[in-house]
Amino acid sequence: MPTKYIDDYEIEFSAAPLEGCALWGAYVAVFAPSTTPMHRIKIRQKRRVAVTQRFVDAASACAAAEAEAANIVASIKASPTGRT
C-alpha cells in the first residue's frame, strides 16, 4: 500500500476492485504520529474517497486517492477534534 506524508500525517492510499463489476475504487486511511515509535494513531479509517467515481484500473484509482489526501488532511486540521 503506497504511503505519503503530509505534515505530520501518514497517508495510505490504495485501490480495490468494486464488487459486481470490473471497475476500481479509491481508498485513503490517515494516521498521526504516536509517542511510541512502533505505533501510530489511526485518525481516519480506510474508506472510499470519490464515492461517485469508478476507475478503469488500479493506477487511476490510486492517483485519485493520492490527490484527495491533501483535502482530507486539510479537513482534519480544520476540525476542532483533529479527526473526521
PEHU-V990395 format. One record per residue. N is the residue number from 0. NEAR is the number of other C-alpha atoms within 12 Angstrom. Layout:
BEGIN
n=N near=NEAR
n=N near=NEAR
END
This chain:
BEGIN
n=0 near=19
n=1 near=18
n=2 near=20
n=3 near=26
n=4 near=20
n=5 near=24
n=6 near=17
n=7 near=17
n=8 near=29
n=9 near=30
n=10 near=37
n=11 near=36
n=12 near=38
n=13 near=34
n=14 near=33
n=15 near=29
n=16 near=22
n=17 near=21
n=18 near=10
n=19 near=7
n=20 near=13
n=21 near=14
n=22 near=20
n=23 near=31
n=24 near=34
n=25 near=38
n=26 near=40
n=27 near=40
n=28 near=36
n=29 near=41
n=30 near=32
n=31 near=28
n=32 near=20
n=33 near=15
n=34 near=9
n=35 near=9
n=36 near=9
n=37 near=8
n=38 near=12
n=39 near=19
n=40 near=22
n=41 near=21
n=42 near=28
n=43 near=28
n=44 near=20
n=45 near=25
n=46 near=25
n=47 near=31
n=48 near=32
n=49 near=26
n=50 near=18
n=51 near=10
n=52 near=18
n=53 near=27
n=54 near=27
n=55 near=20
n=56 near=21
n=57 near=24
n=58 near=21
n=59 near=24
n=60 near=31
n=61 near=33
n=62 near=26
n=63 near=30
n=64 near=40
n=65 near=34
n=66 near=24
n=67 near=30
n=68 near=37
n=69 near=24
n=70 near=21
n=71 near=36
n=72 near=32
n=73 near=18
n=74 near=19
n=75 near=24
n=76 near=21
n=77 near=13
n=78 near=13
n=79 near=9
n=80 near=10
n=81 near=20
n=82 near=22
n=83 near=22
END
